[in-house]
Amino acid sequence: MKFQALFFLLILTCMYLSLAQGSYGNCCLGHVTGMKANVKRNIESYRMQETDGDCNIRAVVFLMKKKPLHKTQKTRCADPNQGWVQDVIRAVIARNQI
């Protein structure tokens, strides 16, 4: 009986630790200070990251065009309060409306 209780407690502890770690896989941890023109042309879309849930900073996440041999899509994170970021957002919206 003691072994079963100890085993159950061990399982609960492992589950708690795995849930307590959080998931920062999709969160920006910092901002870029600028982008080159050729990088801006490769932006496909964007999304807003808010400070709710697991993410600690507010950011605009720019999703770059996926290259044929790459498995994942590259992202760049920028401060939504910066003027150049607002300009890039407007350009992406205009480009996607065509």
Biopython code that builds the backbone (N, CA, C, O; Angstrom):
import numpy as np
from Bio.PDB.StructureBuilder import StructureBuilder

atoms = [
    (1, "MET", "N", (0.828, -1.197, 0.000)),
    (1, "MET", "CA", (0.000, 0.000, 0.000)),
    (1, "MET", "C", (0.872, 1.260, 0.000)),
    (1, "MET", "O", (0.575, 2.229, -0.699)),
    (2, "LYS", "N", (1.954, 1.237, 0.793)),
    (2, "LYS", "CA", (2.833, 2.399, 0.854)),
    (2, "LYS", "C", (3.510, 2.629, -0.499)),
    (2, "LYS", "O", (3.711, 3.772, -0.910)),
    (3, "PHE", "N", (3.861, 1.542, -1.188)),
    (3, "PHE", "CA", (4.504, 1.669, -2.491)),
    (3, "PHE", "C", (3.555, 2.323, -3.502)),
    (3, "PHE", "O", (3.973, 3.169, -4.292)),
    (4, "GLN", "N", (2.300, 1.934, -3.473)),
    (4, "GLN", "CA", (1.325, 2.513, -4.399)),
    (4, "GLN", "C", (1.124, 4.003, -4.125)),
    (4, "GLN", "O", (1.027, 4.798, -5.059)),
    (5, "ALA", "N", (1.061, 4.374, -2.873)),
    (5, "ALA", "CA", (0.885, 5.779, -2.519)),
    (5, "ALA", "C", (2.119, 6.584, -2.937)),
    (5, "ALA", "O", (1.991, 7.694, -3.455)),
    (6, "LEU", "N", (3.300, 6.032, -2.714)),
    (6, "LEU", "CA", (4.533, 6.708, -3.111)),
    (6, "LEU", "C", (4.624, 6.844, -4.631)),
    (6, "LEU", "O", (5.028, 7.888, -5.143)),
    (7, "PHE", "N", (4.251, 5.798, -5.339)),
    (7, "PHE", "CA", (4.257, 5.834, -6.800)),
    (7, "PHE", "C", (3.266, 6.882, -7.320)),
    (7, "PHE", "O", (3.591, 7.629, -8.243)),
    (8, "PHE", "N", (2.075, 6.944, -6.746)),
    (8, "PHE", "CA", (1.070, 7.922, -7.136)),
    (8, "PHE", "C", (1.567, 9.338, -6.870)),
    (8, "PHE", "O", (1.367, 10.225, -7.700)),
    (9, "LEU", "N", (2.203, 9.563, -5.744)),
    (9, "LEU", "CA", (2.753, 10.875, -5.404)),
    (9, "LEU", "C", (3.862, 11.261, -6.376)),
    (9, "LEU", "O", (3.957, 12.424, -6.771)),
    (10, "LEU", "N", (4.691, 10.316, -6.764)),
    (10, "LEU", "CA", (5.756, 10.568, -7.728)),
    (10, "LEU", "C", (5.184, 10.953, -9.093)),
    (10, "LEU", "O", (5.689, 11.871, -9.738)),
    (11, "ILE", "N", (4.158, 10.275, -9.526)),
    (11, "ILE", "CA", (3.505, 10.593, -10.802)),
    (11, "ILE", "C", (2.906, 11.996, -10.755)),
    (11, "ILE", "O", (3.077, 12.761, -11.704)),
    (12, "LEU", "N", (2.220, 12.349, -9.695)),
    (12, "LEU", "CA", (1.630, 13.680, -9.552)),
    (12, "LEU", "C", (2.703, 14.769, -9.557)),
    (12, "LEU", "O", (2.510, 15.828, -10.156)),
    (13, "THR", "N", (3.816, 14.515, -8.902)),
    (13, "THR", "CA", (4.915, 15.488, -8.869)),
    (13, "THR", "C", (5.481, 15.706, -10.261)),
    (13, "THR", "O", (5.733, 16.846, -10.651)),
    (14, "CYS", "N", (5.682, 14.646, -11.007)),
    (14, "CYS", "CA", (6.199, 14.777, -12.374)),
    (14, "CYS", "C", (5.229, 15.541, -13.265)),
    (14, "CYS", "O", (5.655, 16.366, -14.074)),
    (15, "MET", "N", (3.947, 15.284, -13.130)),
    (15, "MET", "CA", (2.949, 15.999, -13.925)),
    (15, "MET", "C", (2.937, 17.483, -13.567)),
    (15, "MET", "O", (2.850, 18.335, -14.452)),
    (16, "TYR", "N", (3.025, 17.791, -12.283)),
    (16, "TYR", "CA", (3.026, 19.184, -11.845)),
    (16, "TYR", "C", (4.235, 19.933, -12.391)),
    (16, "TYR", "O", (4.105, 21.064, -12.859)),
    (17, "LEU", "N", (5.397, 19.316, -12.334)),
    (17, "LEU", "CA", (6.611, 19.966, -12.822)),
    (17, "LEU", "C", (6.559, 20.200, -14.331)),
    (17, "LEU", "O", (7.037, 21.226, -14.816)),
    (18, "SER", "N", (5.991, 19.269, -15.063)),
    (18, "SER", "CA", (5.915, 19.459, -16.516)),
    (18, "SER", "C", (4.930, 20.559, -16.878)),
    (18, "SER", "O", (5.150, 21.272, -17.858)),
    (19, "LEU", "N", (3.870, 20.717, -16.131)),
    (19, "LEU", "CA", (2.905, 21.788, -16.400)),
    (19, "LEU", "C", (3.404, 23.132, -15.894)),
    (19, "LEU", "O", (3.058, 24.164, -16.470)),
    (20, "ALA", "N", (4.195, 23.154, -14.850)),
    (20, "ALA", "CA", (4.662, 24.399, -14.250)),
    (20, "ALA", "C", (5.758, 25.076, -15.070)),
    (20, "ALA", "O", (6.025, 26.261, -14.873)),
    (21, "GLN", "N", (6.391, 24.350, -15.979)),
    (21, "GLN", "CA", (7.476, 24.923, -16.758)),
    (21, "GLN", "C", (6.990, 25.986, -17.721)),
    (21, "GLN", "O", (7.753, 26.891, -18.058)),
    (22, "GLY", "N", (5.776, 25.913, -18.165)),
    (22, "GLY", "CA", (5.254, 26.881, -19.120)),
    (22, "GLY", "C", (5.710, 26.548, -20.529)),
    (22, "GLY", "O", (6.552, 25.676, -20.741)),
    (23, "SER", "N", (5.145, 27.248, -21.466)),
    (23, "SER", "CA", (5.481, 26.998, -22.858)),
    (23, "SER", "C", (5.800, 28.324, -23.518)),
    (23, "SER", "O", (4.907, 29.136, -23.759)),
    (24, "TYR", "N", (7.074, 28.541, -23.810)),
    (24, "TYR", "CA", (7.505, 29.764, -24.447)),
    (24, "TYR", "C", (7.865, 29.532, -25.907)),
    (24, "TYR", "O", (8.540, 30.366, -26.510)),
    (25, "GLY", "N", (7.436, 28.435, -26.479)),
    (25, "GLY", "CA", (7.785, 28.104, -27.846)),
    (25, "GLY", "C", (7.274, 29.110, -28.869)),
    (25, "GLY", "O", (7.937, 29.343, -29.879)),
    (26, "ASN", "N", (6.123, 29.705, -28.634)),
    (26, "ASN", "CA", (5.541, 30.626, -29.587)),
    (26, "ASN", "C", (5.604, 32.065, -29.117)),
    (26, "ASN", "O", (4.905, 32.918, -29.665)),
    (27, "CYS", "N", (6.417, 32.360, -28.123)),
    (27, "CYS", "CA", (6.491, 33.710, -27.577)),
    (27, "CYS", "C", (7.777, 34.411, -27.979)),
    (27, "CYS", "O", (8.841, 33.799, -28.062)),
    (28, "CYS", "N", (7.656, 35.703, -28.224)),
    (28, "CYS", "CA", (8.833, 36.540, -28.457)),
    (28, "CYS", "C", (9.426, 36.903, -27.101)),
    (28, "CYS", "O", (8.706, 37.262, -26.169)),
    (29, "LEU", "N", (10.727, 36.805, -27.008)),
    (29, "LEU", "CA", (11.408, 37.156, -25.768)),
    (29, "LEU", "C", (12.135, 38.487, -25.884)),
    (29, "LEU", "O", (12.697, 38.976, -24.904)),
    (30, "GLY", "N", (12.128, 39.075, -27.078)),
    (30, "GLY", "CA", (12.784, 40.360, -27.309)),
    (30, "GLY", "C", (12.337, 40.951, -28.627)),
    (30, "GLY", "O", (11.612, 40.313, -29.390)),
    (31, "HIS", "N", (12.775, 42.181, -28.897)),
    (31, "HIS", "CA", (12.400, 42.886, -30.121)),
    (31, "HIS", "C", (13.630, 43.149, -30.990)),
    (31, "HIS", "O", (14.732, 43.339, -30.474)),
    (32, "VAL", "N", (13.436, 43.158, -32.312)),
    (32, "VAL", "CA", (14.487, 43.634, -33.208)),
    (32, "VAL", "C", (14.393, 45.157, -33.245)),
    (32, "VAL", "O", (13.320, 45.724, -33.036)),
    (33, "THR", "N", (15.512, 45.810, -33.510)),
    (33, "THR", "CA", (15.513, 47.274, -33.535)),
    (33, "THR", "C", (15.295, 47.826, -34.929)),
    (33, "THR", "O", (15.055, 49.024, -35.081)),
    (34, "GLY", "N", (15.370, 46.996, -35.939)),
    (34, "GLY", "CA", (15.149, 47.424, -37.315)),
    (34, "GLY", "C", (15.240, 46.238, -38.248)),
    (34, "GLY", "O", (15.622, 45.138, -37.848)),
    (35, "MET", "N", (14.878, 46.480, -39.516)),
    (35, "MET", "CA", (14.943, 45.427, -40.532)),
    (35, "MET", "C", (15.452, 46.012, -41.829)),
    (35, "MET", "O", (15.166, 47.160, -42.169)),
    (36, "LYS", "N", (16.208, 45.210, -42.543)),
    (36, "LYS", "CA", (16.668, 45.617, -43.865)),
    (36, "LYS", "C", (15.503, 45.535, -44.850)),
    (36, "LYS", "O", (14.529, 44.820, -44.616)),
    (37, "ALA", "N", (15.614, 46.271, -45.948)),
    (37, "ALA", "CA", (14.531, 46.329, -46.940)),
    (37, "ALA", "C", (14.215, 44.960, -47.526)),
    (37, "ALA", "O", (13.045, 44.635, -47.729)),
    (38, "ASN", "N", (15.243, 44.145, -47.803)),
    (38, "ASN", "CA", (14.973, 42.826, -48.386)),
    (38, "ASN", "C", (14.264, 41.901, -47.399)),
    (38, "ASN", "O", (13.506, 41.024, -47.815)),
    (39, "VAL", "N", (14.494, 42.079, -46.118)),
    (39, "VAL", "CA", (13.791, 41.290, -45.099)),
    (39, "VAL", "C", (12.331, 41.728, -45.042)),
    (39, "VAL", "O", (11.436, 40.890, -44.930)),
    (40, "LYS", "N", (12.086, 43.031, -45.119)),
    (40, "LYS", "CA", (10.712, 43.546, -45.100)),
    (40, "LYS", "C", (9.906, 43.013, -46.279)),
    (40, "LYS", "O", (8.711, 42.748, -46.146)),
    (41, "ARG", "N", (10.554, 42.855, -47.432)),
    (41, "ARG", "CA", (9.851, 42.333, -48.617)),
    (41, "ARG", "C", (9.449, 40.871, -48.451)),
    (41, "ARG", "O", (8.513, 40.409, -49.103)),
    (42, "ASN", "N", (10.140, 40.149, -47.595)),
    (42, "ASN", "CA", (9.848, 38.726, -47.387)),
    (42, "ASN", "C", (8.795, 38.470, -46.317)),
    (42, "ASN", "O", (8.505, 37.315, -46.005)),
    (43, "ILE", "N", (8.221, 39.523, -45.752)),
    (43, "ILE", "CA", (7.184, 39.333, -44.736)),
    (43, "ILE", "C", (5.895, 38.916, -45.424)),
    (43, "ILE", "O", (5.421, 39.581, -46.345)),
    (44, "GLU", "N", (5.341, 37.814, -44.966)),
    (44, "GLU", "CA", (4.109, 37.274, -45.540)),
    (44, "GLU", "C", (2.879, 37.751, -44.775)),
    (44, "GLU", "O", (1.866, 38.107, -45.377)),
    (45, "SER", "N", (2.972, 37.758, -43.454)),
    (45, "SER", "CA", (1.853, 38.181, -42.612)),
    (45, "SER", "C", (2.397, 38.545, -41.234)),
    (45, "SER", "O", (3.605, 38.513, -40.999)),
    (46, "TYR", "N", (1.498, 38.884, -40.345)),
    (46, "TYR", "CA", (1.907, 39.221, -38.983)),
    (46, "TYR", "C", (0.794, 38.832, -38.022)),
    (46, "TYR", "O", (-0.346, 38.595, -38.422)),
    (47, "ARG", "N", (1.151, 38.773, -36.759)),
    (47, "ARG", "CA", (0.172, 38.560, -35.691)),
    (47, "ARG", "C", (0.614, 39.365, -34.489)),
    (47, "ARG", "O", (1.791, 39.700, -34.356)),
    (48, "MET", "N", (-0.313, 39.670, -33.628)),
    (48, "MET", "CA", (-0.005, 40.416, -32.412)),
    (48, "MET", "C", (0.192, 39.432, -31.254)),
    (48, "MET", "O", (-0.564, 38.472, -31.104)),
    (49, "GLN", "N", (1.199, 39.682, -30.457)),
    (49, "GLN", "CA", (1.432, 38.904, -29.241)),
    (49, "GLN", "C", (1.122, 39.822, -28.065)),
    (49, "GLN", "O", (1.728, 40.884, -27.924)),
    (50, "GLU", "N", (0.200, 39.422, -27.243)),
    (50, "GLU", "CA", (-0.165, 40.204, -26.062)),
    (50, "GLU", "C", (0.504, 39.606, -24.824)),
    (50, "GLU", "O", (1.071, 38.515, -24.882)),
    (51, "THR", "N", (0.435, 40.312, -23.733)),
    (51, "THR", "CA", (1.103, 39.865, -22.502)),
    (51, "THR", "C", (0.212, 38.976, -21.640)),
    (51, "THR", "O", (0.378, 38.935, -20.421)),
    (52, "ASP", "N", (-0.709, 38.282, -22.242)),
    (52, "ASP", "CA", (-1.545, 37.366, -21.471)),
    (52, "ASP", "C", (-1.015, 35.947, -21.617)),
    (52, "ASP", "O", (-0.311, 35.638, -22.578)),
    (53, "GLY", "N", (-1.341, 35.114, -20.697)),
    (53, "GLY", "CA", (-0.895, 33.725, -20.777)),
    (53, "GLY", "C", (0.589, 33.575, -20.509)),
    (53, "GLY", "O", (1.103, 34.070, -19.505)),
    (54, "ASP", "N", (1.279, 32.884, -21.418)),
    (54, "ASP", "CA", (2.688, 32.558, -21.219)),
    (54, "ASP", "C", (3.646, 33.647, -21.668)),
    (54, "ASP", "O", (4.805, 33.646, -21.252)),
    (55, "CYS", "N", (3.203, 34.570, -22.498)),
    (55, "CYS", "CA", (4.107, 35.554, -23.091)),
    (55, "CYS", "C", (4.256, 36.786, -22.198)),
    (55, "CYS", "O", (3.279, 37.292, -21.645)),
    (56, "ASN", "N", (5.502, 37.258, -22.069)),
    (56, "ASN", "CA", (5.790, 38.337, -21.128)),
    (56, "ASN", "C", (5.875, 39.720, -21.754)),
    (56, "ASN", "O", (5.816, 40.715, -21.032)),
    (57, "ILE", "N", (6.009, 39.818, -23.074)),
    (57, "ILE", "CA", (6.122, 41.124, -23.715)),
    (57, "ILE", "C", (5.103, 41.249, -24.833)),
    (57, "ILE", "O", (4.709, 40.258, -25.447)),
    (58, "ARG", "N", (4.682, 42.480, -25.088)),
    (58, "ARG", "CA", (3.792, 42.773, -26.213)),
    (58, "ARG", "C", (4.664, 42.936, -27.449)),
    (58, "ARG", "O", (5.684, 43.624, -27.408)),
    (59, "ALA", "N", (4.266, 42.305, -28.548)),
    (59, "ALA", "CA", (5.094, 42.340, -29.752)),
    (59, "ALA", "C", (4.245, 42.107, -30.999)),
    (59, "ALA", "O", (3.156, 41.537, -30.941)),
    (60, "VAL", "N", (4.781, 42.565, -32.123)),
    (60, "VAL", "CA", (4.253, 42.204, -33.433)),
    (60, "VAL", "C", (5.167, 41.094, -33.950)),
    (60, "VAL", "O", (6.385, 41.264, -34.016)),
    (61, "VAL", "N", (4.583, 39.975, -34.310)),
    (61, "VAL", "CA", (5.354, 38.844, -34.813)),
    (61, "VAL", "C", (5.168, 38.804, -36.328)),
    (61, "VAL", "O", (4.084, 38.497, -36.824)),
    (62, "PHE", "N", (6.229, 39.114, -37.050)),
    (62, "PHE", "CA", (6.194, 39.075, -38.499)),
    (62, "PHE", "C", (6.557, 37.673, -38.959)),
    (62, "PHE", "O", (7.581, 37.122, -38.556)),
    (63, "LEU", "N", (5.702, 37.097, -39.812)),
    (63, "LEU", "CA", (5.939, 35.758, -40.341)),
    (63, "LEU", "C", (6.536, 35.908, -41.732)),
    (63, "LEU", "O", (5.934, 36.527, -42.610)),
    (64, "MET", "N", (7.716, 35.343, -41.927)),
    (64, "MET", "CA", (8.435, 35.463, -43.191)),
    (64, "MET", "C", (7.960, 34.391, -44.175)),
    (64, "MET", "O", (7.411, 33.366, -43.771)),
    (65, "LYS", "N", (8.177, 34.639, -45.467)),
    (65, "LYS", "CA", (7.843, 33.651, -46.481)),
    (65, "LYS", "C", (8.665, 32.391, -46.231)),
    (65, "LYS", "O", (9.867, 32.453, -45.972)),
    (66, "LYS", "N", (7.997, 31.262, -46.312)),
    (66, "LYS", "CA", (8.666, 29.994, -46.041)),
    (66, "LYS", "C", (9.518, 29.594, -47.232)),
    (66, "LYS", "O", (9.059, 29.613, -48.374)),
    (67, "LYS", "N", (10.745, 29.237, -46.957)),
    (67, "LYS", "CA", (11.651, 28.785, -48.023)),
    (67, "LYS", "C", (11.388, 27.310, -48.300)),
    (67, "LYS", "O", (11.023, 26.567, -47.390)),
    (68, "PRO", "N", (11.568, 26.881, -49.543)),
    (68, "PRO", "CA", (11.191, 25.510, -49.934)),
    (68, "PRO", "C", (11.827, 24.400, -49.102)),
    (68, "PRO", "O", (11.161, 23.405, -48.815)),
    (69, "LEU", "N", (13.062, 24.533, -48.714)),
    (69, "LEU", "CA", (13.733, 23.435, -48.016)),
    (69, "LEU", "C", (13.645, 23.529, -46.500)),
    (69, "LEU", "O", (14.097, 22.619, -45.805)),
    (70, "HIS", "N", (13.080, 24.599, -45.976)),
    (70, "HIS", "CA", (12.981, 24.766, -44.525)),
    (70, "HIS", "C", (11.668, 24.191, -44.011)),
    (70, "HIS", "O", (10.625, 24.312, -44.652)),
    (71, "LYS", "N", (11.742, 23.570, -42.855)),
    (71, "LYS", "CA", (10.557, 22.949, -42.273)),
    (71, "LYS", "C", (9.717, 23.944, -41.478)),
    (71, "LYS", "O", (8.504, 23.771, -41.355)),
    (72, "THR", "N", (10.347, 24.976, -40.943)),
    (72, "THR", "CA", (9.620, 25.933, -40.126)),
    (72, "THR", "C", (9.643, 27.316, -40.759)),
    (72, "THR", "O", (10.520, 27.643, -41.559)),
    (73, "GLN", "N", (8.671, 28.104, -40.383)),
    (73, "GLN", "CA", (8.575, 29.470, -40.892)),
    (73, "GLN", "C", (9.313, 30.397, -39.934)),
    (73, "GLN", "O", (9.091, 30.346, -38.724)),
    (74, "LYS", "N", (10.189, 31.246, -40.471)),
    (74, "LYS", "CA", (10.950, 32.168, -39.635)),
    (74, "LYS", "C", (10.068, 33.324, -39.195)),
    (74, "LYS", "O", (9.137, 33.715, -39.900)),
    (75, "THR", "N", (10.369, 33.860, -38.030)),
    (75, "THR", "CA", (9.635, 34.995, -37.496)),
    (75, "THR", "C", (10.609, 36.066, -37.022)),
    (75, "THR", "O", (11.768, 35.788, -36.712)),
    (76, "ARG", "N", (10.115, 37.284, -36.976)),
    (76, "ARG", "CA", (10.849, 38.412, -36.402)),
    (76, "ARG", "C", (9.883, 39.129, -35.476)),
    (76, "ARG", "O", (8.723, 39.336, -35.832)),
    (77, "CYS", "N", (10.336, 39.501, -34.318)),
    (77, "CYS", "CA", (9.501, 40.172, -33.337)),
    (77, "CYS", "C", (9.902, 41.636, -33.233)),
    (77, "CYS", "O", (11.088, 41.962, -33.188)),
    (78, "ALA", "N", (8.904, 42.518, -33.193)),
    (78, "ALA", "CA", (9.181, 43.946, -33.148)),
    (78, "ALA", "C", (8.244, 44.628, -32.151)),
    (78, "ALA", "O", (7.167, 44.124, -31.834)),
    (79, "ASP", "N", (8.686, 45.779, -31.672)),
    (79, "ASP", "CA", (7.909, 46.577, -30.722)),
    (79, "ASP", "C", (6.765, 47.269, -31.462)),
    (79, "ASP", "O", (7.019, 48.058, -32.372)),
    (80, "PRO", "N", (5.510, 46.992, -31.093)),
    (80, "PRO", "CA", (4.376, 47.587, -31.807)),
    (80, "PRO", "C", (4.271, 49.099, -31.641)),
    (80, "PRO", "O", (3.522, 49.739, -32.379)),
    (81, "ASN", "N", (4.993, 49.682, -30.701)),
    (81, "ASN", "CA", (4.936, 51.125, -30.473)),
    (81, "ASN", "C", (5.888, 51.907, -31.378)),
    (81, "ASN", "O", (5.823, 53.135, -31.424)),
    (82, "GLN", "N", (6.760, 51.217, -32.090)),
    (82, "GLN", "CA", (7.715, 51.883, -32.970)),
    (82, "GLN", "C", (7.047, 52.281, -34.286)),
    (82, "GLN", "O", (6.223, 51.538, -34.819)),
    (83, "GLY", "N", (7.400, 53.442, -34.800)),
    (83, "GLY", "CA", (6.822, 53.943, -36.041)),
    (83, "GLY", "C", (7.119, 53.072, -37.243)),
    (83, "GLY", "O", (6.238, 52.837, -38.071)),
    (84, "TRP", "N", (8.352, 52.588, -37.352)),
    (84, "TRP", "CA", (8.713, 51.763, -38.505)),
    (84, "TRP", "C", (7.931, 50.459, -38.517)),
    (84, "TRP", "O", (7.663, 49.906, -39.584)),
    (85, "VAL", "N", (7.564, 49.965, -37.343)),
    (85, "VAL", "CA", (6.783, 48.724, -37.260)),
    (85, "VAL", "C", (5.379, 48.976, -37.803)),
    (85, "VAL", "O", (4.834, 48.145, -38.529)),
    (86, "GLN", "N", (4.790, 50.123, -37.453)),
    (86, "GLN", "CA", (3.472, 50.472, -37.975)),
    (86, "GLN", "C", (3.507, 50.616, -39.502)),
    (86, "GLN", "O", (2.566, 50.223, -40.191)),
    (87, "ASP", "N", (4.604, 51.184, -40.023)),
    (87, "ASP", "CA", (4.762, 51.312, -41.479)),
    (87, "ASP", "C", (4.822, 49.944, -42.149)),
    (87, "ASP", "O", (4.215, 49.738, -43.200)),
    (88, "VAL", "N", (5.545, 49.018, -41.551)),
    (88, "VAL", "CA", (5.658, 47.663, -42.119)),
    (88, "VAL", "C", (4.295, 46.966, -42.073)),
    (88, "VAL", "O", (3.925, 46.281, -43.027)),
    (89, "ILE", "N", (3.554, 47.130, -40.993)),
    (89, "ILE", "CA", (2.218, 46.521, -40.887)),
    (89, "ILE", "C", (1.316, 47.046, -42.002)),
    (89, "ILE", "O", (0.613, 46.271, -42.651)),
    (90, "ARG", "N", (1.336, 48.370, -42.226)),
    (90, "ARG", "CA", (0.519, 48.949, -43.296)),
    (90, "ARG", "C", (0.940, 48.401, -44.657)),
    (90, "ARG", "O", (0.089, 48.118, -45.500)),
    (91, "ALA", "N", (2.234, 48.250, -44.876)),
    (91, "ALA", "CA", (2.716, 47.712, -46.148)),
    (91, "ALA", "C", (2.284, 46.270, -46.344)),
    (91, "ALA", "O", (1.924, 45.888, -47.458)),
    (92, "VAL", "N", (2.309, 45.466, -45.306)),
    (92, "VAL", "CA", (1.901, 44.065, -45.401)),
    (92, "VAL", "C", (0.405, 43.989, -45.687)),
    (92, "VAL", "O", (-0.024, 43.189, -46.518)),
    (93, "ILE", "N", (-0.389, 44.809, -45.014)),
    (93, "ILE", "CA", (-1.833, 44.816, -45.261)),
    (93, "ILE", "C", (-2.120, 45.213, -46.704)),
    (93, "ILE", "O", (-2.939, 44.579, -47.369)),
    (94, "ALA", "N", (-1.453, 46.258, -47.193)),
    (94, "ALA", "CA", (-1.654, 46.712, -48.572)),
    (94, "ALA", "C", (-1.240, 45.630, -49.573)),
    (94, "ALA", "O", (-1.939, 45.407, -50.561)),
    (95, "ARG", "N", (-0.141, 44.973, -49.336)),
    (95, "ARG", "CA", (0.359, 43.921, -50.227)),
    (95, "ARG", "C", (-0.596, 42.732, -50.268)),
    (95, "ARG", "O", (-0.791, 42.130, -51.324)),
    (96, "ASN", "N", (-1.189, 42.392, -49.128)),
    (96, "ASN", "CA", (-2.081, 41.225, -49.052)),
    (96, "ASN", "C", (-3.477, 41.516, -49.604)),
    (96, "ASN", "O", (-4.232, 40.581, -49.871)),
    (97, "GLN", "N", (-3.835, 42.778, -49.779)),
    (97, "GLN", "CA", (-5.156, 43.118, -50.316)),
    (97, "GLN", "C", (-5.210, 43.015, -51.832)),
    (97, "GLN", "O", (-6.292, 43.005, -52.419)),
    (98, "ILE", "N", (-4.068, 42.941, -52.456)),
    (98, "ILE", "CA", (-4.031, 42.871, -53.924)),
    (98, "ILE", "C", (-4.483, 41.526, -54.406)),
    (98, "ILE", "O", (-4.518, 41.283, -55.612)),
]
sb = StructureBuilder()
sb.init_structure("model")
sb.init_model(0)
sb.init_chain("A")
sb.init_seg("    ")
for serial, (resi, resn, name, xyz) in enumerate(atoms, 1):
    if name == "N":
        sb.init_residue(resn, " ", resi, " ")
    sb.init_atom(name, np.array(xyz, "f"), 0.0, 1.0, " ", f" {name:<3s}", serial, name[0])
structure = sb.get_structure()
